[in-house]
Amino acid sequence: MNVDFQTVWEQLDWDDLTLRINGKTAHDVERARAAPHLTRDDFMALISPAASAYLEPLAQRAQQLTRQRFGNTVSFYVPLYLSNLCSNDCTYCGFSMSNHIKRKTLDEAEILRECAAIKELGFEHLLLVTGEHQRKVGMDYFRRVFPLIRPLFSSLMIEVQPLSQDEYAELKALGLDGVMVYQETYHPATYQLHHLKGQKQDFHWRLATPDRLGRAGIDKIGLGALIGLSNSWRTDCYMVAEHLLHLQQHYWQSRYSISFPRLRPCAGGIEPASLMDEAQLMQVICAFRLLSPDIELSLSTRESPFFRDHAIPIAINNVSAFSKTQPGGYADDHPELEQFSPHDSRRPEDVAQAIIRAGLQPVW
């Protein structure tokens, strides 16, 4: 019988981990850099303040591992927002039910228009995104729209409310390839502070979602924390690593993806509780590549064009481009419906050209 991550998480003391990470020394970083396979302690050292002075050698090692495992390819994907309806109230999200924005759920004809516009841009890998609304954007809706969308794209992923194991298995039968589910923060008191109403208040149901995905045999599982939500982004990133290692041990048939979303401006948004600058983001990306060389590291349009152009050649192998974070964004642009404001708004061919100039091959 597999142990759920909940059991592992209960043994992890947030304050103790924070002290241990912040207490790492240059000697610890040197030892981690020399290690052929990183331990948890080594990973702590590489995301610690002490490792900030080692960014250049970390980046060189990360780039070497990325090229070994993935060649010179970088995959493209794009999000399709099906709905901004939401029955949760979250302090950091533009779709929160308390925000007075225009609500929209795409019908079948509108979905096909969006898909046609996305195909015209060249994308083959699609991420379906909704607000969390079980009744109006739940399984009945997914059962209707999956058969419309799946034949049009090479792969189909979702980022929606957590579902049951049986529901994930049903969607897999309808052609689902992957699920992105972010815990937002692994610190329960902070989590409660930012999730005010709705099903998303249930920290433990969300925490157990990747285990349900693994048991349902989902091919790709995406993890991440919303960087800046808690008072220690380093501790949240360490928790993501613990979660990843647990899943890899128990559900080795699945592939894994890590994303690094930093808080971005949105309607009713909040100020970050801990600030991660771009050098620190690069440090964490490199640390994850050294910890698990085979995983997919993904970077979204939340980040600036300058940062993406410099980070992608080092360790990133999956990127979004020209993302519209509102329903109907590709065929009929309505910025007032956005979940958050993307930072990199370049057209996909411009992002592709930047990747080619770096000596890499975009995979559409």
C-alpha positions as CSV (number, residue, x, y, z in Angstrom):
1,M,0.0,0.0,0.0
2,N,1.4,3.3,-1.1
3,V,1.9,6.0,1.6
4,D,0.3,9.3,0.6
5,F,2.5,12.5,0.7
6,Q,0.2,13.7,3.5
7,T,2.1,11.2,5.8
8,V,5.5,12.5,4.6
9,W,4.4,16.2,5.0
10,E,3.3,15.6,8.6
11,Q,6.9,14.7,9.5
12,L,8.3,17.9,7.9
13,D,8.6,20.8,10.4
14,W,8.4,24.1,8.5
15,D,10.4,26.2,11.0
16,D,13.1,23.6,11.4
17,L,13.5,23.3,7.6
18,T,13.7,27.1,7.2
19,L,16.4,27.3,9.8
20,R,18.3,24.4,8.2
21,I,18.1,25.9,4.7
22,N,19.2,29.4,5.9
23,G,22.0,27.8,8.0
24,K,23.8,26.2,5.1
25,T,27.4,27.3,4.5
26,A,29.7,27.6,1.5
27,H,31.2,24.3,2.5
28,D,27.8,22.7,2.2
29,V,27.3,24.2,-1.2
30,E,30.7,23.0,-2.4
31,R,29.9,19.4,-1.2
32,A,26.5,19.5,-3.0
33,R,28.1,20.8,-6.2
34,A,30.5,17.9,-6.2
35,A,27.9,15.2,-5.5
36,P,27.0,12.9,-8.4
37,H,23.4,12.6,-7.0
38,L,21.9,15.2,-4.7
39,T,20.6,14.3,-1.3
40,R,17.8,16.3,0.3
41,D,20.5,18.0,2.4
42,D,22.4,18.9,-0.8
43,F,19.3,20.4,-2.3
44,M,18.8,22.5,0.8
45,A,22.3,23.8,0.3
46,L,21.7,24.7,-3.3
47,I,18.6,26.8,-2.6
48,S,20.2,28.4,0.4
49,P,21.4,32.0,0.6
50,A,25.0,30.6,0.7
51,A,24.6,29.2,-2.8
52,S,23.8,32.7,-4.4
53,A,27.6,33.2,-4.8
54,Y,27.8,30.0,-6.9
55,L,25.2,30.8,-9.6
56,E,27.6,30.6,-12.5
57,P,29.0,27.1,-11.8
58,L,25.4,25.9,-10.9
59,A,24.1,27.2,-14.2
60,Q,27.0,25.5,-16.1
61,R,26.2,22.1,-14.5
62,A,22.5,22.5,-15.0
63,Q,23.0,23.3,-18.7
64,Q,25.2,20.3,-19.1
65,L,22.6,18.0,-17.6
66,T,19.8,19.6,-19.6
67,R,21.6,19.1,-22.9
68,Q,22.5,15.5,-22.0
69,R,18.9,14.6,-21.2
70,F,16.9,16.7,-23.6
71,G,19.3,17.5,-26.5
72,N,18.8,21.0,-27.9
73,T,15.0,20.9,-27.9
74,V,12.6,23.2,-26.1
75,S,8.9,22.3,-26.2
76,F,6.1,24.9,-26.6
77,Y,2.7,24.8,-25.0
78,V,-0.2,27.3,-24.7
79,P,-3.0,27.7,-22.1
80,L,-6.6,27.8,-23.3
81,Y,-8.8,29.4,-20.6
82,L,-12.2,27.8,-20.9
83,S,-13.9,29.7,-18.0
84,N,-13.2,32.3,-15.4
85,L,-16.1,31.2,-13.2
86,C,-14.9,30.3,-9.7
87,S,-16.5,29.3,-6.4
88,N,-13.4,30.0,-4.4
89,D,-12.2,33.2,-2.8
90,C,-8.4,33.4,-3.0
91,T,-6.5,36.6,-2.2
92,Y,-4.0,36.4,-5.0
93,C,-6.2,35.4,-8.0
94,G,-8.1,37.6,-10.5
95,F,-10.8,34.9,-10.9
96,S,-11.8,35.0,-7.1
97,M,-15.6,35.0,-6.6
98,S,-15.4,38.3,-4.7
99,N,-13.8,40.1,-7.6
100,H,-16.4,42.0,-9.7
101,I,-15.2,41.0,-13.1
102,K,-17.2,39.8,-16.2
103,R,-17.7,36.1,-16.0
104,K,-17.5,33.9,-19.1
105,T,-17.6,30.1,-19.9
106,L,-16.9,29.1,-23.5
107,D,-19.5,27.1,-25.3
108,E,-18.7,24.5,-28.0
109,A,-18.7,27.0,-30.9
110,E,-16.4,29.4,-29.0
111,I,-14.0,26.6,-28.0
112,L,-13.7,25.6,-31.6
113,R,-12.9,29.2,-32.6
114,E,-10.3,29.4,-29.9
115,C,-8.7,26.1,-31.0
116,A,-8.6,27.3,-34.6
117,A,-6.9,30.5,-33.6
118,I,-4.4,28.5,-31.4
119,K,-3.7,26.0,-34.3
120,E,-3.0,29.0,-36.6
121,L,-0.3,30.2,-34.2
122,G,1.4,26.8,-34.5
123,F,0.8,25.2,-31.1
124,E,0.2,21.4,-30.7
125,H,0.4,21.1,-26.9
126,L,-2.6,22.5,-25.1
127,L,-3.2,23.2,-21.4
128,L,-6.9,23.7,-20.5
129,V,-7.5,26.1,-17.6
130,T,-10.6,26.9,-15.7
131,G,-11.6,28.6,-12.5
132,E,-12.7,26.1,-9.8
133,H,-16.5,25.7,-10.2
134,Q,-17.6,22.0,-9.8
135,R,-21.2,22.6,-10.9
136,K,-20.7,24.7,-14.0
137,V,-17.2,23.8,-15.0
138,G,-16.9,20.3,-13.6
139,M,-17.0,16.7,-15.0
140,D,-20.2,17.2,-17.1
141,Y,-18.5,20.1,-18.9
142,F,-15.2,18.2,-19.4
143,R,-17.1,15.2,-20.8
144,R,-18.7,17.5,-23.4
145,V,-15.6,19.5,-24.4
146,F,-12.8,16.9,-24.3
147,P,-14.1,15.0,-27.4
148,L,-14.2,18.4,-29.3
149,I,-10.7,19.4,-28.4
150,R,-8.6,16.2,-28.1
151,P,-8.5,15.3,-31.8
152,L,-7.1,18.7,-32.7
153,F,-3.9,18.6,-30.6
154,S,-0.9,16.3,-30.0
155,S,-1.2,16.5,-26.2
156,L,-3.8,17.7,-23.8
157,M,-3.2,18.8,-20.2
158,I,-5.5,20.5,-17.6
159,E,-5.2,22.9,-14.7
160,V,-8.6,22.8,-13.0
161,Q,-10.0,22.0,-9.5
162,P,-8.7,18.8,-7.9
163,L,-10.8,15.8,-8.9
164,S,-11.2,12.3,-7.6
165,Q,-9.0,9.3,-8.7
166,D,-12.0,7.9,-10.7
167,E,-12.6,11.2,-12.5
168,Y,-9.0,11.5,-13.5
169,A,-9.1,7.9,-14.8
170,E,-12.2,8.8,-16.8
171,L,-10.5,11.9,-18.3
172,K,-7.5,9.8,-19.2
173,A,-9.8,7.5,-21.2
174,L,-11.0,10.7,-23.0
175,G,-7.4,11.5,-24.0
176,L,-6.0,13.5,-21.0
177,D,-2.2,13.4,-21.0
178,G,-1.2,15.5,-18.0
179,V,-2.4,17.5,-15.0
180,M,-0.9,20.6,-13.4
181,V,-1.8,21.1,-9.7
182,Y,-0.1,23.6,-7.6
183,Q,-0.3,23.5,-3.8
184,E,0.3,27.3,-3.7
185,T,2.0,27.0,-0.3
186,Y,2.8,24.0,1.9
187,H,2.5,26.2,5.0
188,P,-1.0,25.4,6.3
189,A,-1.6,28.6,8.3
190,T,-0.6,30.8,5.3
191,Y,-2.7,28.6,3.1
192,Q,-5.8,29.3,5.3
193,L,-5.0,33.0,5.3
194,H,-5.2,33.2,1.5
195,H,-8.1,30.8,0.8
196,L,-11.2,32.4,2.3
197,K,-14.1,30.5,0.8
198,G,-14.8,27.4,-1.3
199,Q,-13.5,23.9,-1.8
200,K,-10.0,25.2,-2.2
201,Q,-9.9,25.9,1.6
202,D,-9.3,22.2,2.0
203,F,-5.5,22.1,2.2
204,H,-5.3,18.3,2.6
205,W,-7.6,17.4,-0.3
206,R,-5.4,19.5,-2.5
207,L,-2.2,18.1,-1.0
208,A,-3.4,14.5,-1.8
209,T,-4.2,15.3,-5.5
210,P,-0.9,14.3,-7.0
211,D,-1.2,10.9,-5.3
212,R,-4.7,10.4,-6.9
213,L,-3.1,11.4,-10.2
214,G,-0.4,8.8,-9.8
215,R,-2.9,6.1,-8.9
216,A,-5.0,7.0,-11.9
217,G,-2.0,6.5,-14.1
218,I,-1.8,10.0,-15.5
219,D,1.2,10.3,-17.8
220,K,2.5,13.7,-16.6
221,I,2.0,15.4,-13.2
222,G,2.9,19.0,-12.7
223,L,3.9,20.5,-9.3
224,G,4.8,23.9,-8.0
225,A,4.3,26.5,-5.3
226,L,3.1,30.1,-5.8
227,I,6.4,31.8,-5.0
228,G,5.9,34.8,-2.6
229,L,2.7,33.6,-1.0
230,S,4.5,32.3,2.2
231,N,7.1,34.1,4.2
232,S,9.8,31.7,3.0
233,W,9.9,30.9,-0.7
234,R,12.9,28.7,0.0
235,T,11.0,26.4,2.3
236,D,8.1,26.1,-0.1
237,C,10.5,25.2,-2.9
238,Y,12.0,22.6,-0.6
239,M,8.5,21.2,0.1
240,V,8.0,20.9,-3.7
241,A,11.2,18.9,-3.9
242,E,10.0,16.5,-1.1
243,H,6.7,16.1,-3.0
244,L,8.5,15.3,-6.2
245,L,10.8,12.7,-4.6
246,H,7.8,11.0,-3.0
247,L,5.9,10.8,-6.2
248,Q,8.8,9.6,-8.2
249,Q,9.3,6.8,-5.7
250,H,5.7,5.6,-5.7
251,Y,4.5,6.4,-9.2
252,W,7.6,5.9,-11.3
253,Q,5.5,5.3,-14.4
254,S,4.5,9.0,-14.6
255,R,6.6,11.9,-15.8
256,Y,7.0,15.0,-13.8
257,S,7.0,18.7,-14.4
258,I,8.0,21.6,-12.1
259,S,6.8,25.2,-12.6
260,F,8.0,28.3,-10.9
261,P,5.1,30.8,-10.8
262,R,6.0,34.1,-9.0
263,L,3.1,36.3,-7.9
264,R,2.0,38.6,-10.7
265,P,-0.3,41.6,-10.8
266,C,-4.1,40.8,-11.0
267,A,-7.5,42.2,-9.9
268,G,-7.6,42.4,-6.1
269,G,-4.0,41.2,-5.9
270,I,-1.7,41.1,-2.9
271,E,1.9,42.0,-2.2
272,P,4.3,39.0,-1.9
273,A,5.2,37.9,1.6
274,S,8.7,37.0,0.5
275,L,10.5,38.3,-2.6
276,M,12.4,36.1,-5.0
277,D,14.5,38.1,-7.5
278,E,15.5,36.7,-10.9
279,A,19.0,35.5,-9.8
280,Q,17.3,33.5,-7.0
281,L,14.7,32.1,-9.4
282,M,17.6,31.0,-11.7
283,Q,19.3,29.4,-8.6
284,V,16.2,27.4,-7.7
285,I,15.7,26.3,-11.4
286,C,19.3,25.0,-11.4
287,A,18.9,23.3,-8.1
288,F,15.9,21.3,-9.4
289,R,17.8,20.3,-12.5
290,L,20.7,19.0,-10.4
291,L,18.2,17.2,-8.0
292,S,16.3,15.4,-10.8
293,P,18.0,15.7,-14.2
294,D,15.1,14.0,-16.1
295,I,12.2,16.1,-15.0
296,E,10.6,18.8,-17.2
297,L,11.2,22.3,-16.0
298,S,8.7,24.8,-17.2
299,L,8.7,28.6,-17.5
300,S,5.6,30.6,-18.2
301,T,4.9,34.1,-19.6
302,R,4.7,35.4,-16.0
303,E,8.5,36.1,-16.5
304,S,10.1,38.9,-18.5
305,P,11.3,38.3,-22.1
306,F,14.9,39.1,-21.0
307,F,14.8,36.6,-18.2
308,R,13.2,33.9,-20.3
309,D,15.7,34.3,-23.1
310,H,18.5,33.8,-20.7
311,A,17.0,31.1,-18.5
312,I,15.7,28.8,-21.3
313,P,19.1,27.8,-22.7
314,I,20.4,26.9,-19.3
315,A,17.8,24.5,-17.9
316,I,14.3,25.0,-19.2
317,N,12.7,22.5,-21.6
318,N,9.0,23.6,-21.7
319,V,7.7,27.1,-22.3
320,S,4.5,28.8,-23.0
321,A,4.3,31.8,-25.4
322,F,1.7,34.5,-26.3
323,S,-0.5,33.2,-23.4
324,K,-3.9,34.7,-23.0
325,T,-5.2,34.3,-19.4
326,Q,-8.9,34.9,-20.2
327,P,-11.7,32.9,-21.9
328,G,-11.8,33.8,-25.5
329,G,-8.4,35.4,-25.5
330,Y,-7.1,34.1,-28.8
331,A,-10.1,34.6,-31.1
332,D,-11.6,37.6,-29.3
333,D,-9.3,39.4,-26.9
334,H,-10.9,40.8,-23.7
335,P,-8.2,41.8,-21.3
336,E,-10.6,42.8,-18.6
337,L,-11.3,39.1,-17.9
338,E,-7.6,38.2,-17.2
339,Q,-6.6,35.9,-14.4
340,F,-3.2,37.7,-14.2
341,S,-1.1,40.0,-16.5
342,P,1.5,38.1,-18.4
343,H,5.0,39.7,-18.5
344,D,6.2,38.2,-21.8
345,S,3.5,39.1,-24.4
346,R,5.7,38.4,-27.5
347,R,4.2,36.5,-30.4
348,P,5.1,32.8,-30.5
349,E,7.3,33.2,-33.6
350,D,9.3,35.8,-31.8
351,V,9.9,33.5,-28.8
352,A,10.8,30.7,-31.2
353,Q,13.4,33.0,-33.0
354,A,15.0,33.8,-29.6
355,I,15.3,30.1,-28.9
356,I,16.8,29.4,-32.3
357,R,19.3,32.3,-31.8
358,A,20.4,30.5,-28.6
359,G,21.2,27.4,-30.7
360,L,18.1,25.4,-29.7
361,Q,15.3,23.8,-31.5
362,P,11.7,24.8,-30.7
363,V,9.3,21.8,-30.7
364,W,5.8,22.9,-31.5
